[in-house]
């Protein structure tokens, strides 16, 4: 009896550790994608030669994002002329021990100062 109870407890703890790792990987992927996009935008938005747009940055964001379901990604790439802000949110599937499945929304954000200040713009990533 005690062995069975201990085994179930250990199994639940291992499951929680694995789920925590999956959530951590998704959060790290979102954070890295947001920071990389903000960093790229700080360099190329409004530059004199071949500037990029927030739509270009939203498309680049989809290419750099790994480890997250891109189809379920929501977010914004926006600039106020002085800074660029990238907000991302994506659901991470979670298995609840003895209870089924669910989804945990994970978010990330990044802000950078623009190298070439300019006008306002915003775009929403549409990853497929």
VENRATA-V25970 format. One record per residue. N is the residue number from 0. RES is the residue in one letter. OMEGA is omega in degrees with one decimal (NA if undefined). Layout:
# VENRATA-V25970
{{N;RES;OMEGA} {N;RES;OMEGA}}
This chain:
# VENRATA-V25970
{{0;X;-179.6} {1;X;179.1} {2;X;179.1} {3;X;179.1} {4;X;178.5} {5;X;179.5} {6;X;179.0} {7;X;178.9} {8;X;178.0} {9;X;179.0} {10;X;177.6} {11;X;179.1} {12;X;177.3} {13;X;177.6} {14;X;178.3} {15;X;177.6} {16;X;179.2} {17;X;179.1} {18;X;177.2} {19;X;177.8} {20;X;178.8} {21;X;177.1} {22;X;177.9} {23;X;177.9} {24;X;178.9} {25;X;178.8} {26;X;179.2} {27;X;178.9} {28;X;178.4} {29;X;-179.8} {30;X;179.6} {31;X;179.3} {32;X;178.7} {33;X;-179.4} {34;X;178.3} {35;X;179.9} {36;X;178.3} {37;X;178.9} {38;X;177.8} {39;X;179.6} {40;X;178.8} {41;X;-179.4} {42;X;-169.7} {43;X;178.9} {44;X;174.6} {45;X;179.3} {46;X;-175.0} {47;X;-178.6} {48;X;179.2} {49;X;177.7} {50;X;174.3} {51;X;178.1} {52;X;177.1} {53;X;175.5} {54;X;175.5} {55;X;-179.6} {56;X;177.7} {57;X;177.2} {58;X;178.4} {59;X;177.6} {60;X;-179.6} {61;X;-179.1} {62;X;-176.9} {63;X;-175.6} {64;X;178.2} {65;X;177.1} {66;X;-179.4} {67;X;176.2} {68;X;-175.4} {69;X;-178.3} {70;X;-178.3} {71;X;-177.3} {72;X;170.6} {73;X;179.8} {74;X;-178.6} {75;X;169.2} {76;X;-174.1} {77;X;174.9} {78;X;175.9} {79;X;-179.7} {80;X;179.4} {81;X;-178.9} {82;X;172.9} {83;X;178.8} {84;X;176.4} {85;X;176.9} {86;X;179.6} {87;X;174.6} {88;X;178.1} {89;X;176.4} {90;X;176.8} {91;X;178.9} {92;X;-178.7} {93;X;174.7} {94;X;-179.4} {95;X;-178.2} {96;X;178.6} {97;X;-176.5} {98;X;178.2} {99;X;-177.1} {100;X;178.2} {101;X;-178.5} {102;X;-179.7} {103;X;179.7} {104;X;179.1} {105;X;-179.5} {106;X;176.8} {107;X;178.8} {108;X;176.6} {109;X;178.7} {110;X;176.8} {111;X;175.6} {112;X;-177.9} {113;X;175.7} {114;X;179.2} {115;X;-179.1} {116;X;-178.9} {117;X;-174.5} {118;X;-179.5} {119;X;177.1} {120;X;177.8} {121;X;176.8} {122;X;177.5} {123;X;178.0} {124;X;177.0} {125;X;-178.1} {126;X;177.8} {127;X;NA}}
